[in-house]
Amino acid sequence: MSAPATQPGDRFTAIFTAFMVFCVLVWLWGLGLFMLWPWQKGGDWLPDYPLAVTCADGSACALPVGELPKAKAEGRIKSVTPPETSGETFYELITVQWQAHAIGIESKASAWNFQTKVRYRIAEDTPVLVEYQEIGGKVFLYAVLGALVSLGLLYLRKLSK
């Protein structure tokens, strides 16, 4: 007696289900890696990293760290601290968010392909980098790899039953 022939619809359903499980696993691995990604201590500022500052008109604006001394000398900014304890502004195509804490300020610069968080304090009207966290495409690749391994293990478990 021969085995029943598989229908094309059944094959499509199996592939579609595996793809959906893979997508959920990538999302879960990515979320977990985002939450667990390590912070790096100290270091030097990237000169093009945008920080939220208080502009001459009293509003929040973002300027690269390398331009802060020149902007202060020209009178374009009032202070290197943001005007509010939290908020959001933009620099070119980068979203800059900040949150003030008792020990300093946490700032996040992000676009569609990266996210960099920094924690810094202000000493003598100069931002001092305390720690930073860079999340880029590498996290997505690790999430895809983790999802592939997880999907393979799920498939092996299904075969062993």
C-alpha positions, 0 to 999 in steps of 0.5 A: 500500500502506498503512502497518500500523496501530499497535496500542494496546499498541504506543502504550502501550509507547512512552509508558511507555518515554518516561515511564520514561526521563524519570523516570531523567533527572529522577533523574540531573539532580537528583542532579547538581544536588544535588552541584553546587549552590553554597555561599553564604559567610557571612551571618546565621543564620536565627533558626529554623535548628536546631543540634545542641547538648549539653542539660543532661542531656548528650544531643544535642538541637536548638534554633533558633539564635535560642533559644540565648542564652535556653536558655544563660541558663536552663541548658537547654543545657551547650554549643553544640557537639554531644556527639559528633563526628557524629550525628542528632537531631530538631527538630519535623519536621526531621531535624538531622544533624551532622559535626565536622571539624578546621575546624568543624562541618557541620550538615544540617537537612532535611525532605521538601521542603528541605535546608539545610547549614551549615558553622560554627565555634564562637568564644567559645561562639557559633556563627559561620556560615562558609557555607551551602547551601540546596536546595529545590523550585527544584532539582527544577524545574531537574531536570525542565526538564533532563530535558525538554530531554534527552528532547527531544534524545534523541527528535530524535536517534532521528528523525534516524536 
